Amino acid sequence: MAGHSKFKNIMHRKGAQDKKRSGMFSKLSREITVAAKMGLPDPDMNPRLRAAVNAAKAQSMPKDNIQRSIDKASRGDVENYEEVRYEGFGPGGVSLIIESLTDNRNRTATNVRTAVSKNGGNLGAGGSVSHGFDRLGLINYPASAGDPEKVFEAALEAGAEDVTSSEDGHEIWTAQADLHEVAKALEPVLGAAESAKLAWRPQTMVSVGEDDAAKLFKLIDTLDDDDDVQTVWGNYEVSDEVMEKLG
């Protein structure tokens, strides 16, 4: 369980939650509805739904909103969303994996392609960058869940494969098939997680300078503004010095 270089996606970047709260609630609601439609509408019996509800609660989404999203799936009056993944490159040669939930594949493809091309990147074919990432389970906890040693011991006991702790929080990595079992085992010890989902972890990182970092963050922000885009993963690494310059 050696440490790995920490990387961030837009959902974890400081300030993103506050600035784009309504957009975040929309994405969380969509994930809850899709999870409830794909399985039972009971979070205790549906691991994906349970993870989606916990993620919504971690972002202070009102209980009524959560229940409405579940009920929407139960009534059947919901769009047919499909999961679509886009792969490509951003400024500085950064590899990007863009995950979406969409009811209109053509609209989403056009919006994603436009956002990427207008911000210094280009889309590639499926599999063009994902071979440089590992598909794993990722469980996020806030720093307040416990000190690194406590979290490490709990994760080891629960069957996790790796833990990365920082002042921003704890990232607990699992095998893809073990995600929900590990999350369930951690809850009595650490409480409900901020999120528990399948993730793309880069095998190697790309260090990004100030100019490329500014362009890259603009690209990620543009993608995040699209309601269809759920998560953006990348293999970029930005130094604290560059982050300070960018404000």
The 8 nearest C-alpha neighbors of each residue, nearest first, counted from 0:
[[1, 161, 160, 2, 162, 159, 155, 3],
 [2, 0, 161, 3, 162, 163, 160, 4],
 [1, 3, 163, 0, 162, 4, 161, 5],
 [4, 2, 5, 1, 163, 162, 161, 6],
 [5, 3, 6, 2, 204, 163, 236, 203],
 [4, 6, 3, 7, 163, 236, 170, 2],
 [5, 7, 4, 236, 235, 234, 8, 233],
 [8, 6, 11, 9, 12, 5, 232, 233],
 [7, 9, 232, 10, 231, 11, 12, 233],
 [8, 10, 12, 11, 231, 219, 7, 15],
 [9, 11, 8, 12, 15, 230, 16, 7],
 [12, 10, 9, 8, 7, 13, 15, 16],
 [13, 11, 9, 15, 10, 14, 7, 8],
 [12, 14, 15, 11, 16, 10, 17, 9],
 [13, 15, 17, 16, 18, 12, 19, 11],
 [14, 16, 18, 17, 13, 12, 19, 10],
 [17, 15, 20, 19, 14, 18, 23, 10],
 [16, 18, 14, 20, 15, 19, 13, 21],
 [19, 17, 15, 16, 20, 14, 21, 22],
 [20, 18, 22, 16, 17, 21, 15, 23],
 [19, 21, 23, 22, 16, 17, 18, 24],
 [22, 20, 24, 23, 19, 25, 18, 26],
 [21, 23, 25, 19, 20, 24, 26, 226],
 [22, 24, 20, 26, 25, 21, 27, 19],
 [25, 23, 27, 21, 22, 26, 28, 20],
 [24, 26, 22, 28, 23, 27, 29, 21],
 [25, 27, 29, 23, 28, 24, 229, 30],
 [26, 28, 24, 30, 29, 25, 55, 23],
 [29, 27, 31, 25, 26, 30, 68, 24],
 [28, 30, 26, 32, 27, 31, 33, 25],
 [29, 31, 33, 27, 28, 32, 34, 26],
 [32, 30, 28, 34, 51, 29, 33, 48],
 [31, 33, 35, 29, 68, 72, 69, 30],
 [32, 34, 36, 30, 35, 31, 37, 29],
 [33, 35, 48, 31, 37, 36, 32, 47],
 [36, 34, 40, 32, 38, 33, 37, 48],
 [35, 37, 72, 33, 34, 38, 32, 73],
 [38, 36, 34, 35, 33, 39, 32, 40],
 [39, 37, 35, 36, 45, 34, 40, 48],
 [38, 40, 41, 45, 35, 44, 36, 37],
 [41, 39, 35, 69, 42, 38, 73, 36],
 [40, 42, 39, 44, 43, 45, 48, 35],
 [43, 41, 49, 45, 48, 44, 40, 46],
 [44, 42, 41, 45, 49, 46, 48, 40],
 [45, 43, 42, 41, 46, 39, 40, 49],
 [44, 46, 42, 48, 47, 39, 43, 41],
 [47, 45, 49, 48, 179, 50, 44, 42],
 [48, 46, 50, 49, 45, 34, 51, 179],
 [49, 47, 34, 51, 42, 45, 50, 46],
 [48, 50, 42, 46, 52, 47, 51, 53],
 [51, 49, 53, 47, 48, 195, 52, 54],
 [50, 52, 48, 54, 49, 31, 53, 47],
 [51, 53, 55, 49, 54, 50, 48, 56],
 [54, 52, 56, 50, 55, 51, 57, 49],
 [55, 53, 194, 57, 51, 193, 52, 56],
 [56, 54, 52, 58, 60, 53, 57, 27],
 [55, 57, 59, 53, 58, 60, 54, 52],
 [56, 58, 54, 193, 55, 59, 53, 60],
 [57, 59, 55, 56, 60, 54, 193, 16],
 [60, 58, 56, 57, 61, 55, 62, 54],
 [59, 61, 55, 56, 58, 62, 24, 64],
 [62, 60, 64, 63, 59, 65, 56, 55],
 [61, 63, 65, 64, 66, 60, 56, 67],
 [64, 62, 66, 65, 61, 67, 60, 68],
 [65, 63, 67, 61, 62, 66, 68, 60],
 [64, 66, 62, 68, 63, 67, 69, 61],
 [65, 67, 69, 63, 68, 64, 70, 62],
 [68, 66, 70, 64, 69, 65, 71, 63],
 [67, 69, 71, 32, 65, 66, 70, 28],
 [70, 68, 66, 71, 67, 32, 72, 35],
 [71, 69, 73, 67, 72, 68, 66, 74],
 [72, 70, 68, 74, 69, 73, 67, 76],
 [71, 73, 36, 75, 70, 32, 69, 74],
 [72, 74, 70, 75, 71, 69, 40, 36],
 [75, 73, 71, 72, 76, 70, 77, 69],
 [74, 76, 72, 73, 77, 71, 36, 70],
 [77, 75, 74, 71, 72, 78, 73, 70],
 [76, 78, 75, 72, 71, 79, 32, 74],
 [77, 79, 80, 102, 76, 75, 101, 72],
 [80, 78, 102, 77, 81, 101, 33, 103],
 [79, 81, 102, 101, 100, 78, 82, 33],
 [82, 80, 101, 100, 83, 102, 79, 99],
 [81, 83, 100, 99, 101, 84, 80, 98],
 [82, 84, 99, 98, 81, 100, 85, 101],
 [85, 83, 98, 97, 99, 86, 82, 96],
 [84, 86, 97, 96, 98, 125, 83, 87],
 [87, 85, 96, 123, 95, 122, 125, 128],
 [86, 88, 122, 123, 95, 121, 94, 128],
 [87, 89, 94, 120, 93, 121, 95, 92],
 [88, 90, 120, 93, 92, 119, 215, 94],
 [91, 89, 211, 119, 92, 215, 120, 93],
 [90, 92, 93, 211, 207, 89, 212, 208],
 [91, 93, 90, 89, 88, 94, 205, 120],
 [94, 92, 89, 88, 91, 235, 90, 234],
 [95, 93, 88, 233, 234, 87, 128, 89],
 [96, 94, 233, 87, 88, 232, 86, 97],
 [97, 95, 86, 232, 231, 85, 233, 98],
 [96, 98, 231, 85, 84, 230, 86, 95],
 [99, 97, 84, 230, 229, 228, 83, 231],
 [98, 100, 228, 229, 83, 227, 82, 101],
 [101, 99, 82, 227, 81, 80, 83, 228],
 [100, 102, 80, 227, 103, 81, 99, 104],
 [101, 103, 80, 79, 78, 104, 81, 100],
 [104, 102, 101, 106, 105, 107, 80, 81],
 [103, 105, 107, 106, 108, 101, 102, 83],
 [106, 104, 108, 107, 103, 109, 110, 102],
 [107, 105, 109, 103, 108, 104, 110, 101],
 [106, 108, 110, 104, 109, 105, 111, 103],
 [109, 107, 105, 111, 110, 106, 112, 104],
 [108, 110, 112, 106, 107, 111, 113, 105],
 [111, 109, 107, 113, 108, 112, 114, 106],
 [110, 112, 114, 108, 113, 109, 107, 115],
 [111, 113, 109, 115, 114, 110, 108, 116],
 [114, 112, 110, 116, 111, 115, 117, 109],
 [115, 113, 111, 117, 112, 116, 110, 118],
 [114, 116, 120, 112, 118, 113, 117, 121],
 [117, 115, 120, 121, 113, 118, 114, 119],
 [118, 116, 114, 115, 119, 113, 120, 218],
 [119, 117, 115, 218, 116, 120, 114, 214],
 [118, 120, 90, 116, 117, 89, 115, 214],
 [121, 119, 89, 115, 116, 88, 90, 118],
 [120, 122, 116, 88, 87, 115, 123, 89],
 [123, 121, 87, 86, 88, 112, 124, 115],
 [124, 122, 87, 86, 127, 125, 121, 88],
 [123, 125, 127, 126, 86, 122, 87, 85],
 [124, 126, 127, 86, 123, 85, 84, 128],
 [125, 127, 129, 128, 124, 130, 86, 123],
 [126, 128, 124, 125, 123, 129, 86, 87],
 [127, 129, 130, 126, 131, 94, 86, 87],
 [130, 128, 126, 131, 132, 127, 96, 86],
 [131, 129, 128, 132, 126, 127, 133, 202],
 [132, 130, 129, 128, 202, 201, 133, 203],
 [133, 131, 201, 200, 129, 202, 130, 199],
 [132, 134, 200, 199, 135, 201, 202, 131],
 [135, 133, 199, 198, 175, 132, 200, 197],
 [136, 134, 175, 174, 198, 197, 173, 133],
 [135, 137, 197, 173, 175, 178, 172, 198],
 [138, 136, 172, 196, 171, 195, 198, 197],
 [139, 137, 195, 171, 194, 170, 172, 196],
 [140, 138, 170, 194, 193, 169, 192, 171],
 [139, 141, 169, 192, 193, 168, 144, 142],
 [142, 140, 168, 143, 144, 169, 167, 139],
 [141, 143, 168, 144, 167, 166, 169, 145],
 [142, 144, 141, 145, 168, 146, 140, 169],
 [145, 143, 142, 141, 189, 140, 146, 190],
 [146, 144, 143, 149, 150, 142, 147, 189],
 [145, 147, 149, 148, 150, 144, 142, 143],
 [148, 146, 150, 149, 164, 151, 145, 169],
 [147, 149, 151, 150, 146, 152, 145, 153],
 [150, 148, 152, 146, 151, 147, 145, 153],
 [149, 151, 153, 147, 148, 152, 154, 145],
 [150, 152, 148, 154, 149, 153, 147, 155],
 [151, 153, 155, 149, 154, 150, 148, 156],
 [154, 152, 150, 156, 151, 155, 157, 149],
 [153, 155, 157, 151, 159, 156, 152, 150],
 [156, 154, 152, 158, 157, 159, 153, 151],
 [155, 157, 153, 154, 158, 152, 159, 151],
 [158, 156, 154, 181, 155, 184, 159, 153],
 [157, 159, 155, 156, 181, 154, 160, 173],
 [160, 158, 173, 154, 155, 157, 161, 172],
 [159, 161, 173, 172, 0, 158, 174, 162],
 [160, 162, 0, 172, 159, 171, 1, 173],
 [163, 161, 171, 170, 172, 151, 164, 2],
 [162, 164, 170, 169, 2, 171, 3, 165],
 [163, 165, 169, 168, 147, 170, 162, 166],
 [166, 164, 167, 168, 169, 163, 142, 147],
 [165, 167, 168, 142, 164, 169, 141, 143],
 [168, 166, 165, 142, 141, 169, 164, 11],
 [169, 167, 142, 141, 165, 166, 140, 164],
 [168, 170, 164, 140, 163, 139, 141, 142],
 [171, 169, 139, 163, 162, 138, 164, 172],
 [172, 170, 162, 138, 137, 161, 139, 169],
 [171, 173, 137, 161, 136, 160, 159, 162],
 [174, 172, 159, 136, 160, 178, 135, 177],
 [173, 175, 177, 135, 176, 136, 178, 160],
 [174, 176, 135, 136, 177, 178, 173, 134],
 [175, 177, 174, 178, 136, 179, 173, 135],
 [178, 176, 174, 180, 175, 179, 181, 173],
 [179, 177, 136, 181, 180, 173, 175, 176],
 [178, 180, 182, 181, 177, 183, 46, 195],
 [179, 181, 183, 177, 182, 178, 184, 157],
 [180, 182, 184, 157, 183, 178, 179, 177],
 [183, 181, 179, 185, 180, 184, 178, 186],
 [182, 184, 180, 181, 186, 185, 179, 187],
 [183, 185, 181, 182, 157, 186, 180, 187],
 [186, 184, 182, 188, 183, 187, 189, 181],
 [185, 187, 190, 191, 189, 188, 183, 184],
 [188, 186, 190, 185, 189, 184, 183, 191],
 [189, 187, 185, 186, 190, 153, 184, 150],
 [190, 188, 186, 144, 185, 187, 191, 145],
 [189, 191, 186, 187, 188, 192, 185, 144],
 [192, 190, 186, 53, 193, 189, 185, 187],
 [193, 191, 140, 194, 139, 190, 53, 138],
 [194, 192, 57, 54, 139, 140, 53, 191],
 [193, 195, 54, 192, 139, 138, 50, 196],
 [194, 196, 138, 50, 137, 139, 192, 182],
 [197, 195, 137, 136, 198, 194, 138, 50],
 [196, 198, 136, 135, 137, 175, 134, 199],
 [197, 199, 135, 136, 137, 134, 196, 200],
 [198, 200, 134, 133, 132, 135, 201, 232],
 [199, 201, 133, 132, 198, 202, 134, 135],
 [202, 200, 132, 234, 203, 131, 133, 199],
 [201, 203, 132, 131, 200, 133, 204, 234],
 [204, 202, 201, 234, 205, 131, 132, 4],
 [203, 205, 234, 235, 236, 206, 201, 202],
 [206, 204, 235, 236, 234, 207, 93, 203],
 [205, 207, 236, 235, 237, 204, 208, 238],
 [206, 208, 237, 212, 236, 211, 91, 205],
 [209, 207, 211, 212, 210, 206, 241, 237],
 [208, 210, 212, 241, 211, 213, 207, 245],
 [211, 209, 213, 212, 208, 214, 207, 215],
 [210, 212, 214, 90, 213, 91, 208, 209],
 [211, 213, 215, 209, 214, 210, 207, 208],
 [214, 212, 210, 216, 211, 215, 209, 217],
 [215, 213, 211, 217, 212, 216, 218, 118],
 [214, 216, 212, 218, 217, 213, 90, 211],
 [215, 217, 219, 218, 213, 214, 220, 212],
 [216, 218, 220, 214, 215, 219, 221, 213],
 [219, 217, 215, 221, 216, 118, 220, 214],
 [218, 220, 216, 222, 221, 217, 223, 215],
 [221, 219, 223, 217, 222, 218, 216, 224],
 [222, 220, 218, 224, 219, 223, 217, 114],
 [223, 221, 219, 224, 220, 225, 218, 114],
 [222, 224, 220, 225, 221, 219, 228, 9],
 [223, 225, 221, 222, 226, 220, 22, 228],
 [226, 224, 223, 227, 222, 228, 221, 110],
 [225, 227, 228, 224, 26, 22, 25, 223],
 [226, 228, 101, 99, 100, 225, 229, 107],
 [229, 227, 99, 225, 226, 230, 98, 223],
 [228, 230, 99, 98, 26, 227, 100, 231],
 [231, 229, 98, 228, 97, 232, 99, 8],
 [230, 232, 97, 8, 96, 98, 9, 233],
 [233, 231, 96, 8, 95, 97, 230, 199],
 [234, 232, 95, 235, 94, 96, 231, 93],
 [233, 235, 204, 201, 94, 205, 93, 236],
 [236, 234, 205, 233, 204, 93, 206, 207],
 [235, 237, 206, 205, 207, 204, 6, 238],
 [236, 238, 207, 206, 241, 235, 239, 242],
 [239, 237, 241, 240, 242, 236, 206, 207],
 [238, 240, 242, 241, 243, 237, 244, 236],
 [241, 239, 243, 238, 242, 244, 237, 245],
 [240, 242, 244, 238, 243, 239, 209, 245],
 [241, 243, 239, 245, 244, 240, 246, 238],
 [244, 242, 246, 240, 245, 241, 239, 238],
 [245, 243, 241, 246, 242, 240, 209, 239],
 [244, 246, 242, 243, 241, 213, 209, 212],
 [245, 243, 244, 242, 241, 240, 213, 239]]
